[in-house]
Amino acid sequence: MLAVLLAVLSARGVLRPARELAEAARRLGGGDLRTRIEVRGSDELAQVARTFNDTAAALEAHVERLRAMEADARRFVADVSHELRTPLAAMVAVSDLLEEEAERLPAHAGDAAALVGQETRNLDRLVNDLIDISRFDSQVAALALDELEVTGLVRTTLRSRGWWDRVRVELPPEEVVARLDPRRVDVVLANLVGNALRHGRPPVTVSLRADERWLTFVVRDSGDGLGPEVRAHVFDRFYKADTARTRSEGSGLGLAIARENARLHRDGERTGGIAADDAPEGGAVFTLALPRWAEDSGDGGGRP
């Protein structure tokens, strides 16, 4: 009995620090970088505890430096983008005037004016995209929710961009009322349809399904599809499936911004999102799912 008692006490003396080490490692792996272990004695287990604490301290300092560098980079992008907005507005105005006069200029000068106008608009879009990205990264982007009729919003998005005659539309015959941010939904739909028109082949179809809680928009083209490699990165920032694409075809931020705009819409714990896939019969399919009665950020609101 004495031997058993001594064995139990010895086992507890070994197992307790081991359990503490396992629990500390679990917390550290879960993101609690301030996790430390109380060091007792000077045996091998105490040495392991000291090593763990030193490693955790070094990791915490390294992560803090990375976070500070990331915050500095975000501030730099945001500050530069905002500083560029004013001169870019003047450049866009001047380039518009040059394009209006392009037909009356000599051939080479007219071509140059058209090129300057196109590249200025591209730069303006890029700066606006970077401002949007910086707002998402800083978690200051907010919804301006409004109760609206969704089929009308789809029609307005297509007609305002001159796409109504180029796209097949499959909408419910009845009105679909929802609570969304119309500007952000317009941006998402325009990006998905614009990508289908530029990189797919006709016909391009936009459809809408609605139930009590969710809206599902499907944008489908009849091109070659995306393929597994493109699908894995299609929502990455600055990603372009064709590395030979020119700057005039976009910055590679559109789908990343579209996904962030979708995620801002939430219903309880579930958020909106976009999925990309290939249709069995060919072509790319983008599915946008949004809560029908989106909530204001942090107010716990839902359907009025």
N, C-alpha and C positions, 0 to 999 in steps of 0.2 A: 504493500500500500504506500509506503514511503517512497519507493522508487517511482510508482505511478504518479504520485503527487509532484515529485520533482520533475518528471518528464512533462507533465501538464504545464507547470510553471515555466519551464524552459521553452516549451512550444509557444506559449502565449508571448513570451519575451521576443521570440523570433517573428511570429505571425502578425503581431500587432503593427510593428514598423512596416512589414511588407504590405499589409492592408492599407495603411496610411499612404504608402508610396503609390499603390495602385489607384487609390482614390484621388490623390493629387495629380497623377498623370492623366486621369480621366478629366478632371476639371481643367487642366492645362490644355488638353486636346480639344475641349469644348470652347476654348476662347478666353478663359479666366487666366490672364497672364500674370496676375498678382499672386497666384498660388505658391505657397511655400510650405516646407515641412519643418516641424520642430526637431532640432537635432539633439539627440540624447546620447551621452557617452562618447566613446572614441573607438568603437569597434568598426567592423567592415560595414555594417548597416548604417552607422552614423556617417561614415565616409560617403556612402551612396546618397544619403540625404543631403549632405553638403554639396555634392556634385550636382544633384537635381536642382537645388536652390540656385547655384551659380548658373546653371544652364537656363533656368527659368528667368533669372534676372537679365542675362544676356539677350535672350529672345524678346523679353519685354522692351528692352532698350532699342533693339533692332526694329521691332514693329513700330514703336513710337517714331523712330526716324523715318521709316517708310511712310507712315501716315502723314507726318509733317511735310515730306516731299510731295506726296500726292495732293495735299491741300494747297501747297504753293503752286503746283502745276495747274490745278483747277482755277485758282485765283488768277494766274497769269493768262490762261485762255479766256476767262470771263472778262478781265480788264482789257486785254487786247481787242477782243471782239467788240466790246462797247466803244472803245476809242475809235475803231474803224467805221462805226455806223455813220457818223456825221460826214467824214470825207467821202464815203461810199455813196451816200445819198446825193451829194453834189456830182460825183462821177457818173452815176446812173442818169441824172438829168441831162448832163452834157452829152453822154453817149446817145441818149434818145434823140437829141437834136441833130447829132451827126448822122444818125441813121436816117432821119427824115430828109436830110440833104444828100444822102449817098447817091441817089439817082442822078443828081446834077453835078456830081464830082467826076473827075477822070476815073477810068476803070480801076486802076490800082488804089487810088485814094478811096473810092467807094467800097472796095473790098476790105480795105483796112478799117474803115469806119464801121462796117458791119461786124468785123472780127472784134474790134474794141468793144462794141455794144454787147455782143454775146458774152465775151469773157468778163465784162463788168457785171453783168447780171449773174453769171456763175459765181463770181466772188461775193456778190451781195447775198445770194442764197447760202453759200458756205458760211459766211459770218453769222447769218440768222440761225443756221443749224447749230453752229458752235455755241451760240448763246442759249439755245434750247437745251443742248447737252449739258452745259454748265449748270443750268437750273435744275435739271434732273439729278445731277451728281450732288448738288448742294441741298437737295431735298426741299427746295423752295417752290417747285412747280405746284400749282393748285388748280382745281377744277372750278369752272364757272358754270354750274349746273343750271339747266333750264328744262322745263317740260315741253316736249316738242313731238311733232309727227315725223317718224323716222323715214317713211317712204318718200316724203317730200324732201327730206334732207339728202337722200341718195340722188334724187332727180336734180336737185340744185347743184350738187357737187359735180355731176357729169355735164350738165348744161353750161355751167359757168366756165368750164374749161374746154368747151367745144367737143366733148366726147360723146354726146348723146346719140349721134348717128353711127358711132363706131363701136358701140357696146350693146350687147344683148342684156336686157334687164328682166329679171324674174322676181317680182315683188308681190306680196300678199294683196288681194283685191280690197281688203278692208284697211282702215287706218290702223297704224301701229304707234301708239303713244308711249313715250318713254321719258325718263329723266336722265339726261346726258349733258356733256359739254359739247355743244354743236361745233365749235371751232376745232376742237381736237379730233372729233370724229371725222370732220371734213378733211383734215390733214391726213389722217390714217387712210381713209378711203381713196383720196386722191393719189397718195403714194402707191398703194397697192394696184390701182387701176393703171396709173401711169407706167409702173414697172411692167405690167402685163402687156400694155400697148407697145412699149419700147423694145422689150426683150423677148416677148412671146410672138405668137402668130394669131391672126384672127381665125375664128371669132373669139372675142373676149366676153365673158359672161359675168354679170354681177347678180347674185341672188341673196334674198333675205328670208330667214326663218325666225319666228318669234314664239316664245311660250310665256308663261306667267312671270318668269324670273330672268330669262336670258334672251339676248338677241344674237343671232349667228349670221354673219355676212360671209359669203363665199365668193372669191374672185378667181376665175379660172380662165386660162388661155389655152391655145391649141398648138403650142410650140413643142420644143424637144424636152421640156421638163427641166428639173434642177439637177438631179443626180445626187447620190449620197454625200459626196464631198462638199457640194455647194450647200445642201440642206444643213449640214453641220455648222456652217459659218455664215449663213445668209443674213442673220441678224447681228453679226459682229460689226463694230464700228470700222468704217473705212474699207470694208471688204468689198471687193469687186470680183465677180466670178470670172470675168474675162480681163486678164491683166493688160490686154491691148486696148481696152476701152479708153477713149480720150477723156480729157477733163470736162468737155461739154456734156458728157453723159452722166454727170453727177459725181458727188463726193464720196459716196458709199455710206452716208449717214442716214439716208431716208428711212430704211427699214428699222434701224436701231431706234430712231426717234418715234416711228410709228408704234413699235412695241412698248416703249416707255409711256406714250400717250394712252395706249390700251390699258396698261397696268395701273394707271392712275384711277381708273374706274373700278370701284370695288363694291361688293355687296357682302357685308359681314367680313368673314375671313377670306373669302374668295375674291380674286381680282380678275380683271379682263386680261386677254392675251391674244397672241397671233401664232398660228401654227402654219408651217410650210410643208408641202408634200407634193408628190407626183401622182397625177391621175392614172389609173390603170390603162385608159385608152390614149394616154399621152397628154402632155401639157402640165404646167405648174398650177397648183391649187393653194391659195392662201385663205385661211379660215380665221376670221376675226370674231371673237366671242366677247360680248360686253354685257354686264348686268343691266337689266331693263330699268331698274330703279336704283341708280348709283347713289352712293352716300357721300355727303360732304365730309371732307377730311377731318377726322377727329371728333365729329359731332354725334356720331352714332345714328344719324338720320337715315331714312330709307324712303319708301314710297309715302307721299303725303297722304 
